Amino acid sequence: MPSLRLPALLLFAVLALGTGPGFAQGAKSVASDPLARFRSSLVPPPAPSEIALRQSVYVPAYSSLVDSGGQALLNLSVTLSVRNTSPTLPLVVEHIDYYDTAGNLVQHYIPVTIAIRPFGTIEILIATNDVRGGTGANFVVDWGATAPTSEPVIETVMVGASGGRGFAFISPGHPIRVLER
């Protein structure tokens, strides 16, 4: 079995290096700046006076699910994906807010207005062990554009595992509209 020791030692070394101080700093910077990985998707935003249209989108998220007996929770990771579908115009994102089951604000994700380049994407990740949102979590994304444009694709992707099986599902965003009689 000496031939198995070398790969095991190499794997251990890679894991040890990957979780050292440098790795922790990288994880910390992503936690303090959730858009750090998506800098190449961003362009300078226009002045607020140039934004010609605005829309708010409600996006259901499920950071936890209740099992069929109602006794246990299954925690899920959640990824909010905001995709600009315009080939020519940036998508302006003014707010990304995360709410819990009771409707309380859990976290405000972007401190300043950003703009996503044409066909660009940004994502916000809620880790599996972050259960602040609960079973009725949701995001509200406020977006705009400087001229008529195609609607962005805004959705959440939930990923989890139970009983040795993995699964994933999506939940599309819905424009918040005032309905009149």
FIKOLZA-1660 file (N, C-alpha, C; in steps of 0.1 Angstrom, whole numbers, plus 5000, padded with zeros to 4 digits):
% residues 181
   i   px   py   pz ch aa at
   1 5008 4988 5000  A  M  N
   1 5000 5000 5000  A  M CA
   1 5008 5013 5000  A  M  C
   2 5022 5012 4999  A  P  N
   2 5029 5025 4999  A  P CA
   2 5025 5034 4987  A  P  C
   3 5021 5028 4976  A  S  N
   3 5017 5037 4965  A  S CA
   3 5005 5046 4968  A  S  C
   4 4997 5042 4978  A  L  N
   4 4985 5050 4981  A  L CA
   4 4989 5062 4991  A  L  C
   5 5000 5060 4998  A  R  N
   5 5004 5071 5007  A  R CA
   5 5007 5084 5000  A  R  C
   6 5015 5083 4989  A  L  N
   6 5019 5096 4982  A  L CA
   6 5006 5104 4978  A  L  C
   7 4997 5098 4971  A  P  N
   7 4985 5106 4967  A  P CA
   7 4977 5111 4979  A  P  C
   8 4977 5103 4989  A  A  N
   8 4970 5108 5001  A  A CA
   8 4977 5120 5007  A  A  C
   9 4990 5119 5008  A  L  N
   9 4998 5130 5013  A  L CA
   9 4997 5143 5004  A  L  C
  10 4997 5141 4991  A  L  N
  10 4995 5152 4982  A  L CA
  10 4981 5158 4984  A  L  C
  11 4971 5150 4985  A  L  N
  11 4957 5155 4988  A  L CA
  11 4957 5163 5001  A  L  C
  12 4963 5158 5011  A  F  N
  12 4963 5165 5024  A  F CA
  12 4970 5178 5023  A  F  C
  13 4982 5178 5016  A  A  N
  13 4989 5191 5014  A  A CA
  13 4981 5201 5006  A  A  C
  14 4974 5197 4996  A  V  N
  14 4966 5206 4988  A  V CA
  14 4955 5212 4997  A  V  C
  15 4948 5203 5004  A  L  N
  15 4938 5208 5013  A  L CA
  15 4943 5218 5024  A  L  C
  16 4954 5214 5029  A  A  N
  16 4960 5223 5039  A  A CA
  16 4964 5236 5034  A  A  C
  17 4970 5237 5022  A  L  N
  17 4973 5249 5015  A  L CA
  17 4961 5257 5011  A  L  C
  18 4951 5250 5007  A  G  N
  18 4938 5257 5003  A  G CA
  18 4930 5263 5014  A  G  C
  19 4933 5258 5026  A  T  N
  19 4925 5264 5037  A  T CA
  19 4934 5272 5047  A  T  C
  20 4946 5276 5042  A  G  N
  20 4955 5284 5050  A  G CA
  20 4950 5298 5051  A  G  C
  21 4959 5307 5057  A  P  N
  21 4956 5321 5059  A  P CA
  21 4951 5328 5046  A  P  C
  22 4958 5325 5035  A  G  N
  22 4954 5332 5022  A  G CA
  22 4940 5329 5018  A  G  C
  23 4936 5316 5020  A  F  N
  23 4923 5312 5016  A  F CA
  23 4913 5319 5025  A  F  C
  24 4915 5320 5038  A  A  N
  24 4906 5326 5047  A  A CA
  24 4904 5341 5043  A  A  C
  25 4915 5348 5039  A  Q  N
  25 4914 5362 5035  A  Q CA
  25 4905 5363 5023  A  Q  C
  26 4907 5354 5013  A  G  N
  26 4899 5354 5001  A  G CA
  26 4884 5352 5004  A  G  C
  27 4881 5343 5013  A  A  N
  27 4867 5341 5017  A  A CA
  27 4862 5353 5024  A  A  C
  28 4870 5359 5033  A  K  N
  28 4866 5371 5040  A  K CA
  28 4863 5383 5030  A  K  C
  29 4871 5385 5020  A  S  N
  29 4869 5396 5011  A  S CA
  29 4856 5393 5003  A  S  C
  30 4853 5381 4999  A  V  N
  30 4840 5378 4992  A  V CA
  30 4828 5381 5002  A  V  C
  31 4830 5378 5015  A  A  N
  31 4819 5380 5024  A  A CA
  31 4816 5395 5026  A  A  C
  32 4827 5403 5026  A  S  N
  32 4825 5418 5028  A  S CA
  32 4822 5424 5015  A  S  C
  33 4825 5418 5003  A  D  N
  33 4821 5424 4990  A  D CA
  33 4815 5412 4982  A  D  C
  34 4802 5411 4982  A  P  N
  34 4796 5399 4975  A  P CA
  34 4798 5400 4960  A  P  C
  35 4802 5411 4955  A  L  N
  35 4803 5412 4940  A  L CA
  35 4818 5412 4936  A  L  C
  36 4827 5409 4945  A  A  N
  36 4841 5408 4941  A  A CA
  36 4844 5399 4929  A  A  C
  37 4838 5388 4929  A  R  N
  37 4840 5378 4917  A  R CA
  37 4834 5383 4904  A  R  C
  38 4826 5394 4904  A  F  N
  38 4819 5398 4892  A  F CA
  38 4823 5412 4888  A  F  C
  39 4835 5417 4892  A  R  N
  39 4840 5430 4887  A  R CA
  39 4840 5431 4872  A  R  C
  40 4843 5421 4865  A  S  N
  40 4844 5421 4850  A  S CA
  40 4830 5423 4844  A  S  C
  41 4820 5420 4852  A  S  N
  41 4806 5421 4847  A  S CA
  41 4801 5436 4849  A  S  C
  42 4808 5444 4855  A  L  N
  42 4803 5457 4859  A  L CA
  42 4809 5468 4850  A  L  C
  43 4801 5479 4848  A  V  N
  43 4805 5491 4841  A  V CA
  43 4801 5503 4850  A  V  C
  44 4807 5515 4848  A  P  N
  44 4802 5526 4856  A  P CA
  44 4787 5529 4854  A  P  C
  45 4780 5531 4865  A  P  N
  45 4766 5534 4864  A  P CA
  45 4763 5548 4859  A  P  C
  46 4752 5550 4852  A  P  N
  46 4748 5563 4847  A  P CA
  46 4744 5572 4859  A  P  C
  47 4742 5584 4857  A  A  N
  47 4737 5593 4868  A  A CA
  47 4723 5590 4870  A  A  C
  48 4718 5591 4883  A  P  N
  48 4704 5588 4886  A  P CA
  48 4694 5595 4877  A  P  C
  49 4697 5607 4872  A  S  N
  49 4688 5615 4864  A  S CA
  49 4687 5609 4850  A  S  C
  50 4696 5600 4846  A  E  N
  50 4696 5594 4833  A  E CA
  50 4688 5581 4832  A  E  C
  51 4684 5576 4844  A  I  N
  51 4676 5563 4844  A  I CA
  51 4662 5566 4840  A  I  C
  52 4657 5561 4829  A  A  N
  52 4645 5564 4823  A  A CA
  52 4633 5555 4827  A  A  C
  53 4637 5543 4831  A  L  N
  53 4627 5533 4836  A  L CA
  53 4632 5525 4848  A  L  C
  54 4623 5521 4857  A  R  N
  54 4627 5514 4869  A  R CA
  54 4616 5503 4871  A  R  C
  55 4621 5492 4877  A  Q  N
  55 4612 5481 4881  A  Q CA
  55 4617 5474 4893  A  Q  C
  56 4608 5469 4902  A  S  N
  56 4612 5461 4913  A  S CA
  56 4608 5447 4911  A  S  C
  57 4616 5437 4914  A  V  N
  57 4613 5423 4912  A  V CA
  57 4614 5416 4925  A  V  C
  58 4604 5408 4928  A  Y  N
  58 4603 5400 4940  A  Y CA
  58 4608 5386 4936  A  Y  C
  59 4618 5380 4943  A  V  N
  59 4623 5367 4939  A  V CA
  59 4623 5358 4951  A  V  C
  60 4614 5348 4951  A  P  N
  60 4613 5338 4962  A  P CA
  60 4626 5331 4963  A  P  C
  61 4630 5328 4976  A  A  N
  61 4642 5320 4979  A  A CA
  61 4638 5311 4990  A  A  C
  62 4644 5299 4990  A  Y  N
  62 4642 5289 5000  A  Y CA
  62 4655 5285 5007  A  Y  C
  63 4658 5292 5018  A  S  N
  63 4671 5288 5025  A  S CA
  63 4669 5276 5034  A  S  C
  64 4656 5273 5036  A  S  N
  64 4653 5261 5044  A  S CA
  64 4639 5256 5039  A  S  C
  65 4638 5243 5040  A  L  N
  65 4625 5236 5036  A  L CA
  65 4621 5227 5048  A  L  C
  66 4608 5226 5051  A  V  N
  66 4604 5217 5061  A  V CA
  66 4601 5204 5055  A  V  C
  67 4605 5193 5062  A  D  N
  67 4602 5180 5057  A  D CA
  67 4588 5176 5058  A  D  C
  68 4584 5165 5052  A  S  N
  68 4570 5161 5050  A  S CA
  68 4563 5160 5064  A  S  C
  69 4570 5156 5074  A  G  N
  69 4564 5155 5087  A  G CA
  69 4564 5168 5095  A  G  C
  70 4570 5178 5090  A  G  N
  70 4570 5191 5096  A  G CA
  70 4579 5192 5108  A  G  C
  71 4587 5182 5110  A  Q  N
  71 4596 5182 5122  A  Q CA
  71 4610 5187 5120  A  Q  C
  72 4615 5185 5108  A  A  N
  72 4629 5188 5105  A  A CA
  72 4630 5198 5094  A  A  C
  73 4641 5206 5094  A  L  N
  73 4644 5216 5084  A  L CA
  73 4656 5210 5076  A  L  C
  74 4655 5213 5063  A  L  N
  74 4666 5210 5053  A  L CA
  74 4671 5223 5049  A  L  C
  75 4684 5226 5052  A  N  N
  75 4690 5239 5048  A  N CA
  75 4695 5238 5034  A  N  C
  76 4694 5248 5026  A  L  N
  76 4698 5249 5012  A  L CA
  76 4707 5261 5010  A  L  C
  77 4716 5260 5000  A  S  N
  77 4723 5272 4996  A  S CA
  77 4714 5279 4986  A  S  C
  78 4715 5292 4985  A  V  N
  78 4707 5300 4976  A  V CA
  78 4717 5309 4968  A  V  C
  79 4715 5309 4955  A  T  N
  79 4722 5318 4946  A  T CA
  79 4712 5327 4939  A  T  C
  80 4713 5340 4942  A  L  N
  80 4705 5350 4934  A  L CA
  80 4713 5353 4922  A  L  C
  81 4707 5352 4910  A  S  N
  81 4714 5355 4897  A  S CA
  81 4706 5366 4891  A  S  C
  82 4714 5377 4887  A  V  N
  82 4708 5388 4880  A  V CA
  82 4715 5389 4867  A  V  C
  83 4708 5387 4856  A  R  N
  83 4714 5386 4842  A  R CA
  83 4708 5396 4833  A  R  C
  84 4717 5404 4828  A  N  N
  84 4714 5415 4818  A  N CA
  84 4711 5408 4805  A  N  C
  85 4699 5409 4799  A  T  N
  85 4696 5403 4786  A  T CA
  85 4698 5412 4774  A  T  C
  86 4702 5425 4777  A  S  N
  86 4703 5434 4766  A  S CA
  86 4717 5433 4760  A  S  C
  87 4717 5433 4746  A  P  N
  87 4730 5432 4739  A  P CA
  87 4737 5446 4739  A  P  C
  88 4730 5457 4742  A  T  N
  88 4736 5470 4740  A  T CA
  88 4736 5479 4753  A  T  C
  89 4726 5477 4762  A  L  N
  89 4725 5486 4773  A  L CA
  89 4729 5480 4786  A  L  C
  90 4736 5488 4795  A  P  N
  90 4739 5482 4808  A  P CA
  90 4726 5481 4816  A  P  C
  91 4725 5472 4826  A  L  N
  91 4714 5471 4835  A  L CA
  91 4718 5477 4848  A  L  C
  92 4711 5487 4852  A  V  N
  92 4714 5494 4865  A  V CA
  92 4707 5487 4876  A  V  C
  93 4714 5484 4887  A  V  N
  93 4709 5477 4898  A  V CA
  93 4710 5487 4910  A  V  C
  94 4699 5492 4915  A  E  N
  94 4700 5502 4926  A  E CA
  94 4699 5495 4940  A  E  C
  95 4692 5484 4941  A  H  N
  95 4691 5477 4954  A  H CA
  95 4690 5462 4952  A  H  C
  96 4696 5455 4961  A  I  N
  96 4693 5441 4963  A  I CA
  96 4692 5438 4978  A  I  C
  97 4679 5436 4982  A  D  N
  97 4676 5434 4996  A  D CA
  97 4671 5420 4999  A  D  C
  98 4676 5414 5010  A  Y  N
  98 4672 5400 5013  A  Y CA
  98 4663 5401 5026  A  Y  C
  99 4651 5394 5025  A  Y  N
  99 4642 5394 5036  A  Y CA
  99 4639 5380 5041  A  Y  C
 100 4635 5380 5054  A  D  N
 100 4632 5367 5060  A  D CA
 100 4617 5363 5059  A  D  C
 101 4613 5352 5065  A  T  N
 101 4600 5347 5064  A  T CA
 101 4590 5357 5069  A  T  C
 102 4593 5365 5079  A  A  N
 102 4584 5375 5085  A  A CA
 102 4584 5388 5078  A  A  C
 103 4592 5389 5067  A  G  N
 103 4593 5402 5060  A  G CA
 103 4603 5412 5065  A  G  C
 104 4611 5408 5075  A  N  N
 104 4621 5417 5080  A  N CA
 104 4633 5417 5071  A  N  C
 105 4639 5429 5070  A  L  N
 105 4651 5430 5062  A  L CA
 105 4663 5423 5069  A  L  C
 106 4669 5413 5062  A  V  N
 106 4680 5406 5067  A  V CA
 106 4693 5412 5063  A  V  C
 107 4694 5416 5050  A  Q  N
 107 4707 5422 5046  A  Q CA
 107 4704 5430 5033  A  Q  C
 108 4711 5442 5033  A  H  N
 108 4711 5450 5021  A  H CA
 108 4725 5447 5014  A  H  C
 109 4724 5442 5002  A  Y  N
 109 4736 5436 4995  A  Y CA
 109 4745 5446 4988  A  Y  C
 110 4740 5457 4982  A  I  N
 110 4749 5466 4975  A  I CA
 110 4748 5480 4981  A  I  C
 111 4759 5485 4985  A  P  N
 111 4759 5498 4991  A  P CA
 111 4757 5510 4982  A  P  C
 112 4760 5508 4969  A  V  N
 112 4758 5519 4959  A  V CA
 112 4753 5513 4946  A  V  C
 113 4747 5521 4938  A  T  N
 113 4741 5517 4925  A  T CA
 113 4753 5511 4917  A  T  C
 114 4750 5500 4910  A  I  N
 114 4759 5494 4901  A  I CA
 114 4753 5492 4887  A  I  C
 115 4761 5489 4877  A  A  N
 115 4755 5487 4864  A  A CA
 115 4762 5474 4858  A  A  C
 116 4754 5465 4853  A  I  N
 116 4759 5453 4847  A  I CA
 116 4760 5454 4832  A  I  C
 117 4772 5451 4827  A  R  N
 117 4774 5453 4812  A  R CA
 117 4764 5444 4804  A  R  C
 118 4762 5448 4791  A  P  N
 118 4754 5439 4783  A  P CA
 118 4758 5425 4783  A  P  C
 119 4748 5416 4785  A  F  N
 119 4749 5402 4787  A  F CA
 119 4757 5397 4799  A  F  C
 120 4760 5407 4808  A  G  N
 120 4767 5403 4820  A  G CA
 120 4758 5398 4831  A  G  C
 121 4764 5392 4841  A  T  N
 121 4757 5386 4852  A  T CA
 121 4764 5389 4865  A  T  C
 122 4756 5390 4876  A  I  N
 122 4761 5391 4890  A  I CA
 122 4753 5380 4898  A  I  C
 123 4759 5376 4909  A  E  N
 123 4752 5366 4917  A  E CA
 123 4755 5370 4932  A  E  C
 124 4745 5367 4940  A  I  N
 124 4747 5368 4955  A  I CA
 124 4745 5354 4960  A  I  C
 125 4754 5349 4969  A  L  N
 125 4753 5336 4974  A  L CA
 125 4749 5336 4989  A  L  C
 126 4739 5328 4993  A  I  N
 126 4736 5326 5006  A  I CA
 126 4740 5312 5010  A  I  C
 127 4750 5310 5019  A  A  N
 127 4755 5297 5022  A  A CA
 127 4745 5288 5029  A  A  C
 128 4747 5275 5027  A  T  N
 128 4738 5265 5033  A  T CA
 128 4736 5268 5048  A  T  C
 129 4746 5271 5055  A  N  N
 129 4745 5273 5070  A  N CA
 129 4740 5287 5074  A  N  C
 130 4736 5296 5064  A  D  N
 130 4730 5309 5067  A  D CA
 130 4715 5307 5066  A  D  C
 131 4709 5305 5077  A  V  N
 131 4694 5302 5078  A  V CA
 131 4686 5314 5082  A  V  C
 132 4692 5326 5081  A  R  N
 132 4685 5338 5085  A  R CA
 132 4672 5340 5078  A  R  C
 133 4671 5336 5065  A  G  N
 133 4660 5339 5057  A  G CA
 133 4648 5329 5060  A  G  C
 134 4651 5317 5064  A  G  N
 134 4640 5307 5067  A  G CA
 134 4633 5302 5055  A  G  C
 135 4621 5296 5057  A  T  N
 135 4614 5289 5046  A  T CA
 135 4607 5299 5037  A  T  C
 136 4605 5312 5041  A  G  N
 136 4599 5321 5033  A  G CA
 136 4607 5333 5028  A  G  C
 137 4620 5330 5027  A  A  N
 137 4630 5341 5024  A  A CA
 137 4627 5346 5010  A  A  C
 138 4631 5359 5007  A  N  N
 138 4630 5365 4994  A  N CA
 138 4639 5376 4992  A  N  C
 139 4642 5379 4980  A  F  N
 139 4650 5391 4976  A  F CA
 139 4640 5401 4969  A  F  C
 140 4643 5414 4970  A  V  N
 140 4637 5424 4962  A  V CA
 140 4649 5431 4954  A  V  C
 141 4648 5430 4941  A  V  N
 141 4659 5436 4933  A  V CA
 141 4652 5448 4926  A  V  C
 142 4658 5460 4928  A  D  N
 142 4653 5472 4921  A  D CA
 142 4663 5475 4909  A  D  C
 143 4658 5475 4897  A  W  N
 143 4667 5477 4886  A  W CA
 143 4661 5488 4877  A  W  C
 144 4670 5493 4868  A  G  N
 144 4665 5503 4859  A  G CA
 144 4674 5504 4846  A  G  C
 145 4671 5512 4837  A  A  N
 145 4678 5514 4825  A  A CA
 145 4677 5528 4819  A  A  C
 146 4686 5532 4811  A  T  N
 146 4686 5546 4806  A  T CA
 146 4676 5547 4794  A  T  C
 147 4672 5536 4788  A  A  N
 147 4663 5536 4776  A  A CA
 147 4655 5523 4776  A  A  C
 148 4644 5522 4768  A  P  N
 148 4637 5509 4767  A  P CA
 148 4647 5498 4765  A  P  C
 149 4645 5487 4772  A  T  N
 149 4654 5475 4772  A  T CA
 149 4646 5462 4774  A  T  C
 150 4653 5451 4772  A  S  N
 150 4647 5438 4775  A  S CA
 150 4647 5436 4790  A  S  C
 151 4638 5429 4795  A  E  N
 151 4637 5426 4809  A  E CA
 151 4649 5417 4813  A  E  C
 152 4655 5419 4824  A  P  N
 152 4666 5410 4828  A  P CA
 152 4660 5397 4833  A  P  C
 153 4668 5386 4834  A  V  N
 153 4664 5374 4841  A  V CA
 153 4670 5375 4855  A  V  C
 154 4660 5374 4864  A  I  N
 154 4664 5375 4878  A  I CA
 154 4657 5362 4885  A  I  C
 155 4666 5354 4891  A  E  N
 155 4660 5341 4896  A  E CA
 155 4670 5337 4908  A  E  C
 156 4664 5328 4916  A  T  N
 156 4673 5321 4926  A  T CA
 156 4674 5306 4922  A  T  C
 157 4686 5301 4926  A  V  N
 157 4689 5287 4924  A  V CA
 157 4692 5281 4938  A  V  C
 158 4684 5271 4942  A  M  N
 158 4686 5265 4955  A  M CA
 158 4692 5251 4953  A  M  C
 159 4702 5248 4961  A  V  N
 159 4709 5235 4960  A  V CA
 159 4710 5229 4974  A  V  C
 160 4707 5216 4975  A  G  N
 160 4708 5209 4987  A  G CA
 160 4710 5194 4986  A  G  C
 161 4711 5187 4997  A  A  N
 161 4713 5173 4997  A  A CA
 161 4705 5167 5008  A  A  C
 162 4700 5155 5006  A  S  N
 162 4693 5148 5017  A  S CA
 162 4693 5133 5014  A  S  C
 163 4697 5125 5024  A  G  N
 163 4697 5111 5022  A  G CA
 163 4706 5106 5011  A  G  C
 164 4717 5113 5010  A  G  N
 164 4727 5109 5000  A  G CA
 164 4724 5113 4985  A  G  C
 165 4713 5121 4984  A  R  N
 165 4709 5126 4971  A  R CA
 165 4710 5141 4970  A  R  C
 166 4715 5146 4959  A  G  N
 166 4716 5160 4957  A  G CA
 166 4704 5165 4949  A  G  C
 167 4701 5177 4950  A  F  N
 167 4690 5183 4941  A  F CA
 167 4692 5198 4940  A  F  C
 168 4686 5203 4930  A  A  N
 168 4686 5218 4927  A  A CA
 168 4673 5222 4920  A  A  C
 169 4669 5234 4923  A  F  N
 169 4657 5239 4916  A  F CA
 169 4658 5254 4915  A  F  C
 170 4651 5260 4906  A  I  N
 170 4651 5275 4905  A  I CA
 170 4637 5281 4909  A  I  C
 171 4638 5294 4911  A  S  N
 171 4626 5301 4914  A  S CA
 171 4627 5315 4907  A  S  C
 172 4618 5317 4897  A  P  N
 172 4619 5329 4889  A  P CA
 172 4614 5342 4897  A  P  C
 173 4620 5353 4893  A  G  N
 173 4615 5366 4899  A  G CA
 173 4602 5370 4893  A  G  C
 174 4595 5378 4900  A  H  N
 174 4582 5383 4895  A  H CA
 174 4582 5398 4897  A  H  C
 175 4579 5406 4886  A  P  N
 175 4578 5421 4888  A  P CA
 175 4568 5424 4898  A  P  C
 176 4571 5434 4906  A  I  N
 176 4561 5439 4916  A  I CA
 176 4553 5450 4909  A  I  C
 177 4540 5447 4907  A  R  N
 177 4531 5456 4900  A  R CA
 177 4519 5459 4908  A  R  C
 178 4514 5471 4907  A  V  N
 178 4502 5475 4914  A  V CA
 178 4491 5472 4905  A  V  C
 179 4482 5463 4910  A  L  N
 179 4470 5459 4902  A  L CA
 179 4458 5469 4905  A  L  C
 180 4452 5473 4895  A  E  N
 180 4440 5482 4897  A  E CA
 180 4428 5474 4893  A  E  C
 181 4417 5478 4897  A  R  N
 181 4404 5471 4894  A  R CA
 181 4402 5468 4880  A  R  C
% end
